[in-house]
Amino acid sequence: MTLVDPTRSPEDRTKHAISSVHVRGLHGKSDYDIQLVGSETNPGIASQSLYAVRDDRLTLLYGSNGTGKTSLLRLLFHALSPHGGRGHRKALIGIKFSCFTVRFANGDTVVYERPEGEFQGPLAIRTTVDGEDSAWVYTGEPAESELHPERRSSVLASLGALSINPTFLSDSRAFHSDLIDRTDRDEYAGIRRIRVEDIVSQRRDADLNSALERLYEYLAQLVFLGAQRGSQRVDGVYLDVTSAVAHAGRAGRPRKATIPNLRTRINDIGERAEGFTKYGLIPEFPRRALLGALADAQDKNGPLLEQVLTPYLNGLTERMNELDSGLAAISTFVTTVNGFLQQKSVAFRISSGTHIIDDATGDPLVPVELSSGEKQILLLLANLVAMRESTALFIIDEPELSLNPEWQRSLIPALLAVTDGSGMQLVAATHSIEIMALYRERMRRLG
């Protein structure tokens, strides 16, 4: 699975930002109009002048049990998933509603509709994407789909063109996405156990291992592309060094500031390189050795040293510039996860991936040794980082599950931090007072 597309800019990934969602007759009785972009007045919530976040990427649904939060999340996930063989349209057939409409900021629309007064049965699917209209009636019967394969293909192609690729973390803590290989879940399909929680635990552990693998694949791709671009620029260093040596005899007259300036630059590069070296993105920069070599250098050697060292220092700087996005993704993930963990920490090396360490003993830990809350945080943040470029919509049902109040308060800032700059929209349903108290402006009330 390709998780990094170097040809797509953040603007491309947010081209089809969702502006609103409308549902009629949910569960046969409820109508909702939900704005995902901007703020709206929420009855029942006291007006506040200060909010913890004003990020339009975040939408939080709240309401009493039975108001349709989970059904709405499922509608959103299945309606925008383009895969034709994973049962998305079949899942929509099983949800009671009359009409479900998703509107995008650029004017595109996706509509699933039943005849007036009908809440079950066949769905008329209409899409308008990039100015192209498509339509298809889905009955749930394979034979019916075969009558108009071109209409089916046109609608699915339109959904694919949106590049939403939604991901859904359900209240069972299972991840659902067309981008995720579900063979790991198939391994448990034939298991019969007396204790259902054993199966749930095994699936969660398998999902966590898969999430860490996806995280490593994404970061490795990001770093590889950066290193590749950096290497192309470093190739020019040898030409610069050759030119510097060839013209060494014509070096200018000594300047007292040359060697001090070199020392300053070497120190600056050395400090910057520490972050890259920490995660194994570049070899250790020989700052101490270079400064030692310059310690006894005379002013008359300054011009030659400058000519020889500058191409090397320029090349290393270019390489770090290209690796900046990889370093930012790794550092944000590690720092954010470690902000939750206590007496444990996460470390990352590009050569070996993610490691969990017992701070007291220094011993490595495997994911199965973590608490349910720690697994939840690691699973969620690893998937968010791994899919920040491939998924435009991340849907979470009750993100507060297994988390103590302190972690609940820190969760939303963490989700926004690890997806910063990606344009990914986050839609979650919550019952958490801790979350609702902090994010009133982003709340959307159901019921």
Contacts in CASP RR format, 6 or more apart in sequence:
PFRMAT RR
TARGET T0000
AUTHOR 0000-0000-0000
METHOD contacts of the structure
MODEL  1
MTLVDPTRSPEDRTKHAISSVHVRGLHGKSDYDIQLVGSETNPGIASQSL
YAVRDDRLTLLYGSNGTGKTSLLRLLFHALSPHGGRGHRKALIGIKFSCF
TVRFANGDTVVYERPEGEFQGPLAIRTTVDGEDSAWVYTGEPAESELHPE
RRSSVLASLGALSINPTFLSDSRAFHSDLIDRTDRDEYAGIRRIRVEDIV
SQRRDADLNSALERLYEYLAQLVFLGAQRGSQRVDGVYLDVTSAVAHAGR
AGRPRKATIPNLRTRINDIGERAEGFTKYGLIPEFPRRALLGALADAQDK
NGPLLEQVLTPYLNGLTERMNELDSGLAAISTFVTTVNGFLQQKSVAFRI
SSGTHIIDDATGDPLVPVELSSGEKQILLLLANLVAMRESTALFIIDEPE
LSLNPEWQRSLIPALLAVTDGSGMQLVAATHSIEIMALYRERMRRLG
1 179 0 8 1.000
1 181 0 8 1.000
1 214 0 8 1.000
1 217 0 8 1.000
1 390 0 8 1.000
2 221 0 8 1.000
2 390 0 8 1.000
3 214 0 8 1.000
3 217 0 8 1.000
3 218 0 8 1.000
3 221 0 8 1.000
3 386 0 8 1.000
3 387 0 8 1.000
3 389 0 8 1.000
3 390 0 8 1.000
4 218 0 8 1.000
4 221 0 8 1.000
4 222 0 8 1.000
4 225 0 8 1.000
4 389 0 8 1.000
5 389 0 8 1.000
5 390 0 8 1.000
6 225 0 8 1.000
8 389 0 8 1.000
10 421 0 8 1.000
10 422 0 8 1.000
10 423 0 8 1.000
12 163 0 8 1.000
13 163 0 8 1.000
13 389 0 8 1.000
13 392 0 8 1.000
13 422 0 8 1.000
13 423 0 8 1.000
13 424 0 8 1.000
14 392 0 8 1.000
14 423 0 8 1.000
15 106 0 8 1.000
15 163 0 8 1.000
16 104 0 8 1.000
16 105 0 8 1.000
16 106 0 8 1.000
16 108 0 8 1.000
16 129 0 8 1.000
16 162 0 8 1.000
16 163 0 8 1.000
16 164 0 8 1.000
16 392 0 8 1.000
17 37 0 8 1.000
17 104 0 8 1.000
17 105 0 8 1.000
17 106 0 8 1.000
17 392 0 8 1.000
17 423 0 8 1.000
17 425 0 8 1.000
18 36 0 8 1.000
18 37 0 8 1.000
18 102 0 8 1.000
18 103 0 8 1.000
18 104 0 8 1.000
18 105 0 8 1.000
18 164 0 8 1.000
18 393 0 8 1.000
18 425 0 8 1.000
19 35 0 8 1.000
19 36 0 8 1.000
19 37 0 8 1.000
19 103 0 8 1.000
19 104 0 8 1.000
19 105 0 8 1.000
20 33 0 8 1.000
20 34 0 8 1.000
20 35 0 8 1.000
20 36 0 8 1.000
20 37 0 8 1.000
20 102 0 8 1.000
20 103 0 8 1.000
21 32 0 8 1.000
21 33 0 8 1.000
21 34 0 8 1.000
21 36 0 8 1.000
21 72 0 8 1.000
21 76 0 8 1.000
21 100 0 8 1.000
21 101 0 8 1.000
21 102 0 8 1.000
21 103 0 8 1.000
22 32 0 8 1.000
22 33 0 8 1.000
22 34 0 8 1.000
22 99 0 8 1.000
22 100 0 8 1.000
22 101 0 8 1.000
22 103 0 8 1.000
23 30 0 8 1.000
23 31 0 8 1.000
23 32 0 8 1.000
23 72 0 8 1.000
23 75 0 8 1.000
23 97 0 8 1.000
23 99 0 8 1.000
23 100 0 8 1.000
23 101 0 8 1.000
24 31 0 8 1.000
24 97 0 8 1.000
24 98 0 8 1.000
24 99 0 8 1.000
24 100 0 8 1.000
25 31 0 8 1.000
25 96 0 8 1.000
25 97 0 8 1.000
25 98 0 8 1.000
25 99 0 8 1.000
25 119 0 8 1.000
26 32 0 8 1.000
26 68 0 8 1.000
26 71 0 8 1.000
26 72 0 8 1.000
26 75 0 8 1.000
26 96 0 8 1.000
26 97 0 8 1.000
27 66 0 8 1.000
27 68 0 8 1.000
27 71 0 8 1.000
27 96 0 8 1.000
27 97 0 8 1.000
28 96 0 8 1.000
28 97 0 8 1.000
28 98 0 8 1.000
28 119 0 8 1.000
30 67 0 8 1.000
30 68 0 8 1.000
30 446 0 8 1.000
30 447 0 8 1.000
32 72 0 8 1.000
32 446 0 8 1.000
32 447 0 8 1.000
34 59 0 8 1.000
34 61 0 8 1.000
34 72 0 8 1.000
34 444 0 8 1.000
35 444 0 8 1.000
36 56 0 8 1.000
36 59 0 8 1.000
36 425 0 8 1.000
36 427 0 8 1.000
37 56 0 8 1.000
37 105 0 8 1.000
38 56 0 8 1.000
39 54 0 8 1.000
39 441 0 8 1.000
39 442 0 8 1.000
40 444 0 8 1.000
42 440 0 8 1.000
42 443 0 8 1.000
42 444 0 8 1.000
42 445 0 8 1.000
43 445 0 8 1.000
44 445 0 8 1.000
45 440 0 8 1.000
45 443 0 8 1.000
45 445 0 8 1.000
48 440 0 8 1.000
48 441 0 8 1.000
51 438 0 8 1.000
51 439 0 8 1.000
51 440 0 8 1.000
51 441 0 8 1.000
51 442 0 8 1.000
52 412 0 8 1.000
52 413 0 8 1.000
52 438 0 8 1.000
52 439 0 8 1.000
53 412 0 8 1.000
53 413 0 8 1.000
53 416 0 8 1.000
53 438 0 8 1.000
53 439 0 8 1.000
53 441 0 8 1.000
53 442 0 8 1.000
54 441 0 8 1.000
55 416 0 8 1.000
55 442 0 8 1.000
57 416 0 8 1.000
57 419 0 8 1.000
57 423 0 8 1.000
57 424 0 8 1.000
57 425 0 8 1.000
57 426 0 8 1.000
58 412 0 8 1.000
58 415 0 8 1.000
58 416 0 8 1.000
58 425 0 8 1.000
58 426 0 8 1.000
58 428 0 8 1.000
58 439 0 8 1.000
58 442 0 8 1.000
59 425 0 8 1.000
59 426 0 8 1.000
59 427 0 8 1.000
59 428 0 8 1.000
59 442 0 8 1.000
59 444 0 8 1.000
60 427 0 8 1.000
60 428 0 8 1.000
60 429 0 8 1.000
60 430 0 8 1.000
60 435 0 8 1.000
60 436 0 8 1.000
60 439 0 8 1.000
60 442 0 8 1.000
60 443 0 8 1.000
60 444 0 8 1.000
61 69 0 8 1.000
61 72 0 8 1.000
61 73 0 8 1.000
61 427 0 8 1.000
61 428 0 8 1.000
61 429 0 8 1.000
61 430 0 8 1.000
61 443 0 8 1.000
61 444 0 8 1.000
61 445 0 8 1.000
61 446 0 8 1.000
62 69 0 8 1.000
62 429 0 8 1.000
62 430 0 8 1.000
62 431 0 8 1.000
62 436 0 8 1.000
62 443 0 8 1.000
62 444 0 8 1.000
62 445 0 8 1.000
62 446 0 8 1.000
63 69 0 8 1.000
63 431 0 8 1.000
63 445 0 8 1.000
63 446 0 8 1.000
63 447 0 8 1.000
64 447 0 8 1.000
67 446 0 8 1.000
67 447 0 8 1.000
68 446 0 8 1.000
69 397 0 8 1.000
69 429 0 8 1.000
69 446 0 8 1.000
70 171 0 8 1.000
70 397 0 8 1.000
70 429 0 8 1.000
71 95 0 8 1.000
71 97 0 8 1.000
72 429 0 8 1.000
72 446 0 8 1.000
73 168 0 8 1.000
73 395 0 8 1.000
73 397 0 8 1.000
73 427 0 8 1.000
73 429 0 8 1.000
74 91 0 8 1.000
74 95 0 8 1.000
74 168 0 8 1.000
75 92 0 8 1.000
75 95 0 8 1.000
75 97 0 8 1.000
75 100 0 8 1.000
75 112 0 8 1.000
76 102 0 8 1.000
76 166 0 8 1.000
76 393 0 8 1.000
76 395 0 8 1.000
76 427 0 8 1.000
77 88 0 8 1.000
77 166 0 8 1.000
77 168 0 8 1.000
77 176 0 8 1.000
77 395 0 8 1.000
78 87 0 8 1.000
78 88 0 8 1.000
78 89 0 8 1.000
78 91 0 8 1.000
78 92 0 8 1.000
79 88 0 8 1.000
79 92 0 8 1.000
79 100 0 8 1.000
79 102 0 8 1.000
79 110 0 8 1.000
79 112 0 8 1.000
80 102 0 8 1.000
80 110 0 8 1.000
80 159 0 8 1.000
80 162 0 8 1.000
80 164 0 8 1.000
80 166 0 8 1.000
80 393 0 8 1.000
81 88 0 8 1.000
81 159 0 8 1.000
81 165 0 8 1.000
81 166 0 8 1.000
81 177 0 8 1.000
81 178 0 8 1.000
82 156 0 8 1.000
82 157 0 8 1.000
82 159 0 8 1.000
82 160 0 8 1.000
82 162 0 8 1.000
82 165 0 8 1.000
82 178 0 8 1.000
83 156 0 8 1.000
83 178 0 8 1.000
84 156 0 8 1.000
86 178 0 8 1.000
89 123 0 8 1.000
89 125 0 8 1.000
89 138 0 8 1.000
89 140 0 8 1.000
90 140 0 8 1.000
92 100 0 8 1.000
92 112 0 8 1.000
92 123 0 8 1.000
92 138 0 8 1.000
93 120 0 8 1.000
93 121 0 8 1.000
93 122 0 8 1.000
93 123 0 8 1.000
93 138 0 8 1.000
93 140 0 8 1.000
94 120 0 8 1.000
96 119 0 8 1.000
96 120 0 8 1.000
97 112 0 8 1.000
97 114 0 8 1.000
97 119 0 8 1.000
98 113 0 8 1.000
98 114 0 8 1.000
98 116 0 8 1.000
98 117 0 8 1.000
98 118 0 8 1.000
98 119 0 8 1.000
99 111 0 8 1.000
99 112 0 8 1.000
99 113 0 8 1.000
99 114 0 8 1.000
100 111 0 8 1.000
100 112 0 8 1.000
100 113 0 8 1.000
101 109 0 8 1.000
101 110 0 8 1.000
101 111 0 8 1.000
101 112 0 8 1.000
102 109 0 8 1.000
102 110 0 8 1.000
102 111 0 8 1.000
103 109 0 8 1.000
104 162 0 8 1.000
107 128 0 8 1.000
108 127 0 8 1.000
108 128 0 8 1.000
108 129 0 8 1.000
108 130 0 8 1.000
108 131 0 8 1.000
108 162 0 8 1.000
109 126 0 8 1.000
109 127 0 8 1.000
109 128 0 8 1.000
110 125 0 8 1.000
110 126 0 8 1.000
110 127 0 8 1.000
110 129 0 8 1.000
110 158 0 8 1.000
110 159 0 8 1.000
110 162 0 8 1.000
111 124 0 8 1.000
111 125 0 8 1.000
111 126 0 8 1.000
111 127 0 8 1.000
112 123 0 8 1.000
112 124 0 8 1.000
112 125 0 8 1.000
113 123 0 8 1.000
113 124 0 8 1.000
113 125 0 8 1.000
113 126 0 8 1.000
114 120 0 8 1.000
114 121 0 8 1.000
114 122 0 8 1.000
114 123 0 8 1.000
114 124 0 8 1.000
121 139 0 8 1.000
122 137 0 8 1.000
122 138 0 8 1.000
122 139 0 8 1.000
122 140 0 8 1.000
123 137 0 8 1.000
123 138 0 8 1.000
124 135 0 8 1.000
124 136 0 8 1.000
124 137 0 8 1.000
124 138 0 8 1.000
125 135 0 8 1.000
125 136 0 8 1.000
125 137 0 8 1.000
125 138 0 8 1.000
125 155 0 8 1.000
126 133 0 8 1.000
126 134 0 8 1.000
126 135 0 8 1.000
127 133 0 8 1.000
127 134 0 8 1.000
127 135 0 8 1.000
127 155 0 8 1.000
127 158 0 8 1.000
127 159 0 8 1.000
129 158 0 8 1.000
129 159 0 8 1.000
129 161 0 8 1.000
129 162 0 8 1.000
130 161 0 8 1.000
132 158 0 8 1.000
134 151 0 8 1.000
134 154 0 8 1.000
134 155 0 8 1.000
134 157 0 8 1.000
134 158 0 8 1.000
135 151 0 8 1.000
135 154 0 8 1.000
135 155 0 8 1.000
136 148 0 8 1.000
136 151 0 8 1.000
136 152 0 8 1.000
136 154 0 8 1.000
136 155 0 8 1.000
137 144 0 8 1.000
137 148 0 8 1.000
137 151 0 8 1.000
138 144 0 8 1.000
138 145 0 8 1.000
138 152 0 8 1.000
139 145 0 8 1.000
145 152 0 8 1.000
162 392 0 8 1.000
163 392 0 8 1.000
164 391 0 8 1.000
164 392 0 8 1.000
164 393 0 8 1.000
165 177 0 8 1.000
165 178 0 8 1.000
165 179 0 8 1.000
165 390 0 8 1.000
165 391 0 8 1.000
165 392 0 8 1.000
165 393 0 8 1.000
166 177 0 8 1.000
166 391 0 8 1.000
166 392 0 8 1.000
166 393 0 8 1.000
166 394 0 8 1.000
166 395 0 8 1.000
167 175 0 8 1.000
167 176 0 8 1.000
167 177 0 8 1.000
167 179 0 8 1.000
167 180 0 8 1.000
167 383 0 8 1.000
167 387 0 8 1.000
167 391 0 8 1.000
167 393 0 8 1.000
167 394 0 8 1.000
167 395 0 8 1.000
168 175 0 8 1.000
168 176 0 8 1.000
168 177 0 8 1.000
168 395 0 8 1.000
168 396 0 8 1.000
168 397 0 8 1.000
169 175 0 8 1.000
169 176 0 8 1.000
169 380 0 8 1.000
169 383 0 8 1.000
169 394 0 8 1.000
169 395 0 8 1.000
169 396 0 8 1.000
169 397 0 8 1.000
169 399 0 8 1.000
170 176 0 8 1.000
170 397 0 8 1.000
171 397 0 8 1.000
171 398 0 8 1.000
171 401 0 8 1.000
172 200 0 8 1.000
173 200 0 8 1.000
173 204 0 8 1.000
173 207 0 8 1.000
173 376 0 8 1.000
173 379 0 8 1.000
173 401 0 8 1.000
173 402 0 8 1.000
174 185 0 8 1.000
174 203 0 8 1.000
174 207 0 8 1.000
175 207 0 8 1.000
175 211 0 8 1.000
175 379 0 8 1.000
175 383 0 8 1.000
177 387 0 8 1.000
177 391 0 8 1.000
179 387 0 8 1.000
179 390 0 8 1.000
179 391 0 8 1.000
180 210 0 8 1.000
180 214 0 8 1.000
181 210 0 8 1.000
184 206 0 8 1.000
184 207 0 8 1.000
184 209 0 8 1.000
184 210 0 8 1.000
185 203 0 8 1.000
185 206 0 8 1.000
187 206 0 8 1.000
188 199 0 8 1.000
188 202 0 8 1.000
188 203 0 8 1.000
188 206 0 8 1.000
191 199 0 8 1.000
191 202 0 8 1.000
193 199 0 8 1.000
204 375 0 8 1.000
204 379 0 8 1.000
205 367 0 8 1.000
205 368 0 8 1.000
205 375 0 8 1.000
207 379 0 8 1.000
208 367 0 8 1.000
208 375 0 8 1.000
208 378 0 8 1.000
208 379 0 8 1.000
208 382 0 8 1.000
209 367 0 8 1.000
211 378 0 8 1.000
211 379 0 8 1.000
211 382 0 8 1.000
211 383 0 8 1.000
211 386 0 8 1.000
212 353 0 8 1.000
212 354 0 8 1.000
212 367 0 8 1.000
212 378 0 8 1.000
212 382 0 8 1.000
214 382 0 8 1.000
214 383 0 8 1.000
214 386 0 8 1.000
214 387 0 8 1.000
215 333 0 8 1.000
215 354 0 8 1.000
215 382 0 8 1.000
215 383 0 8 1.000
215 385 0 8 1.000
215 386 0 8 1.000
216 353 0 8 1.000
216 354 0 8 1.000
217 386 0 8 1.000
218 329 0 8 1.000
218 385 0 8 1.000
218 386 0 8 1.000
218 387 0 8 1.000
218 388 0 8 1.000
218 389 0 8 1.000
219 326 0 8 1.000
219 329 0 8 1.000
219 330 0 8 1.000
219 348 0 8 1.000
219 350 0 8 1.000
219 353 0 8 1.000
219 385 0 8 1.000
219 386 0 8 1.000
220 350 0 8 1.000
222 325 0 8 1.000
222 326 0 8 1.000
222 329 0 8 1.000
223 281 0 8 1.000
223 323 0 8 1.000
223 326 0 8 1.000
223 350 0 8 1.000
226 322 0 8 1.000
226 323 0 8 1.000
226 325 0 8 1.000
226 326 0 8 1.000
227 281 0 8 1.000
227 319 0 8 1.000
227 322 0 8 1.000
227 323 0 8 1.000
229 322 0 8 1.000
230 315 0 8 1.000
230 318 0 8 1.000
230 319 0 8 1.000
230 321 0 8 1.000
230 322 0 8 1.000
230 323 0 8 1.000
231 319 0 8 1.000
233 315 0 8 1.000
233 318 0 8 1.000
233 319 0 8 1.000
233 322 0 8 1.000
234 315 0 8 1.000
234 316 0 8 1.000
234 318 0 8 1.000
234 319 0 8 1.000
236 311 0 8 1.000
236 315 0 8 1.000
237 311 0 8 1.000
237 312 0 8 1.000
237 314 0 8 1.000
237 315 0 8 1.000
238 311 0 8 1.000
240 310 0 8 1.000
240 311 0 8 1.000
240 314 0 8 1.000
241 308 0 8 1.000
241 311 0 8 1.000
241 312 0 8 1.000
244 304 0 8 1.000
244 307 0 8 1.000
244 308 0 8 1.000
244 310 0 8 1.000
244 311 0 8 1.000
245 307 0 8 1.000
245 308 0 8 1.000
247 307 0 8 1.000
248 304 0 8 1.000
248 307 0 8 1.000
251 302 0 8 1.000
251 303 0 8 1.000
251 304 0 8 1.000
251 307 0 8 1.000
252 303 0 8 1.000
253 303 0 8 1.000
254 298 0 8 1.000
254 299 0 8 1.000
254 300 0 8 1.000
254 301 0 8 1.000
254 302 0 8 1.000
254 303 0 8 1.000
255 299 0 8 1.000
255 302 0 8 1.000
255 303 0 8 1.000
256 299 0 8 1.000
258 299 0 8 1.000
258 302 0 8 1.000
258 303 0 8 1.000
258 305 0 8 1.000
258 306 0 8 1.000
259 294 0 8 1.000
259 297 0 8 1.000
259 299 0 8 1.000
259 301 0 8 1.000
259 302 0 8 1.000
259 305 0 8 1.000
261 306 0 8 1.000
262 294 0 8 1.000
262 302 0 8 1.000
262 305 0 8 1.000
262 306 0 8 1.000
262 309 0 8 1.000
263 291 0 8 1.000
263 294 0 8 1.000
265 313 0 8 1.000
266 287 0 8 1.000
266 290 0 8 1.000
266 291 0 8 1.000
266 294 0 8 1.000
266 313 0 8 1.000
267 287 0 8 1.000
267 291 0 8 1.000
269 285 0 8 1.000
269 287 0 8 1.000
269 313 0 8 1.000
269 316 0 8 1.000
269 317 0 8 1.000
270 285 0 8 1.000
270 287 0 8 1.000
272 320 0 8 1.000
273 282 0 8 1.000
273 284 0 8 1.000
273 285 0 8 1.000
273 287 0 8 1.000
273 316 0 8 1.000
273 320 0 8 1.000
274 285 0 8 1.000
275 281 0 8 1.000
275 327 0 8 1.000
275 331 0 8 1.000
276 282 0 8 1.000
276 320 0 8 1.000
276 323 0 8 1.000
276 327 0 8 1.000
277 283 0 8 1.000
277 284 0 8 1.000
277 285 0 8 1.000
279 327 0 8 1.000
279 330 0 8 1.000
279 331 0 8 1.000
279 348 0 8 1.000
279 349 0 8 1.000
279 350 0 8 1.000
280 349 0 8 1.000
280 350 0 8 1.000
280 351 0 8 1.000
281 323 0 8 1.000
281 326 0 8 1.000
281 327 0 8 1.000
281 330 0 8 1.000
281 350 0 8 1.000
282 316 0 8 1.000
282 319 0 8 1.000
282 320 0 8 1.000
282 323 0 8 1.000
285 316 0 8 1.000
290 309 0 8 1.000
294 305 0 8 1.000
297 305 0 8 1.000
320 327 0 8 1.000
329 385 0 8 1.000
329 388 0 8 1.000
330 348 0 8 1.000
330 350 0 8 1.000
332 385 0 8 1.000
332 417 0 8 1.000
332 418 0 8 1.000
332 420 0 8 1.000
333 346 0 8 1.000
333 348 0 8 1.000
333 381 0 8 1.000
333 382 0 8 1.000
333 385 0 8 1.000
333 418 0 8 1.000
334 346 0 8 1.000
334 347 0 8 1.000
334 348 0 8 1.000
336 381 0 8 1.000
336 414 0 8 1.000
336 417 0 8 1.000
336 418 0 8 1.000
337 346 0 8 1.000
337 377 0 8 1.000
337 378 0 8 1.000
337 381 0 8 1.000
338 345 0 8 1.000
338 346 0 8 1.000
339 410 0 8 1.000
340 374 0 8 1.000
340 377 0 8 1.000
340 407 0 8 1.000
340 410 0 8 1.000
340 414 0 8 1.000
341 374 0 8 1.000
341 377 0 8 1.000
343 358 0 8 1.000
343 359 0 8 1.000
343 360 0 8 1.000
344 356 0 8 1.000
344 357 0 8 1.000
344 358 0 8 1.000
344 359 0 8 1.000
344 365 0 8 1.000
344 370 0 8 1.000
344 374 0 8 1.000
345 356 0 8 1.000
345 357 0 8 1.000
345 359 0 8 1.000
346 354 0 8 1.000
346 355 0 8 1.000
346 356 0 8 1.000
346 357 0 8 1.000
346 378 0 8 1.000
347 354 0 8 1.000
347 355 0 8 1.000
347 356 0 8 1.000
347 357 0 8 1.000
348 354 0 8 1.000
348 355 0 8 1.000
349 355 0 8 1.000
354 382 0 8 1.000
355 364 0 8 1.000
356 364 0 8 1.000
356 365 0 8 1.000
356 366 0 8 1.000
356 367 0 8 1.000
356 369 0 8 1.000
356 370 0 8 1.000
356 378 0 8 1.000
357 363 0 8 1.000
357 364 0 8 1.000
357 365 0 8 1.000
358 364 0 8 1.000
358 365 0 8 1.000
367 375 0 8 1.000
367 378 0 8 1.000
370 378 0 8 1.000
371 402 0 8 1.000
372 402 0 8 1.000
373 402 0 8 1.000
373 403 0 8 1.000
373 407 0 8 1.000
375 402 0 8 1.000
376 401 0 8 1.000
376 402 0 8 1.000
376 403 0 8 1.000
377 403 0 8 1.000
377 407 0 8 1.000
377 411 0 8 1.000
377 414 0 8 1.000
380 396 0 8 1.000
380 399 0 8 1.000
380 415 0 8 1.000
381 414 0 8 1.000
381 415 0 8 1.000
381 418 0 8 1.000
384 394 0 8 1.000
384 415 0 8 1.000
384 418 0 8 1.000
384 419 0 8 1.000
384 424 0 8 1.000
385 418 0 8 1.000
385 419 0 8 1.000
387 394 0 8 1.000
387 424 0 8 1.000
388 418 0 8 1.000
388 419 0 8 1.000
388 422 0 8 1.000
388 424 0 8 1.000
389 422 0 8 1.000
391 424 0 8 1.000
392 423 0 8 1.000
392 424 0 8 1.000
392 425 0 8 1.000
393 424 0 8 1.000
393 425 0 8 1.000
393 427 0 8 1.000
394 415 0 8 1.000
394 419 0 8 1.000
394 424 0 8 1.000
394 425 0 8 1.000
394 426 0 8 1.000
394 427 0 8 1.000
395 427 0 8 1.000
395 428 0 8 1.000
396 426 0 8 1.000
396 427 0 8 1.000
396 428 0 8 1.000
396 429 0 8 1.000
397 428 0 8 1.000
397 429 0 8 1.000
398 428 0 8 1.000
398 429 0 8 1.000
398 430 0 8 1.000
398 431 0 8 1.000
398 432 0 8 1.000
399 411 0 8 1.000
399 412 0 8 1.000
399 415 0 8 1.000
399 428 0 8 1.000
399 430 0 8 1.000
399 432 0 8 1.000
399 435 0 8 1.000
400 408 0 8 1.000
400 411 0 8 1.000
400 430 0 8 1.000
400 431 0 8 1.000
400 432 0 8 1.000
400 434 0 8 1.000
400 435 0 8 1.000
403 411 0 8 1.000
405 434 0 8 1.000
408 432 0 8 1.000
408 434 0 8 1.000
408 435 0 8 1.000
409 434 0 8 1.000
409 435 0 8 1.000
409 438 0 8 1.000
411 435 0 8 1.000
412 435 0 8 1.000
412 438 0 8 1.000
412 439 0 8 1.000
415 426 0 8 1.000
416 426 0 8 1.000
419 426 0 8 1.000
430 436 0 8 1.000
436 443 0 8 1.000
END
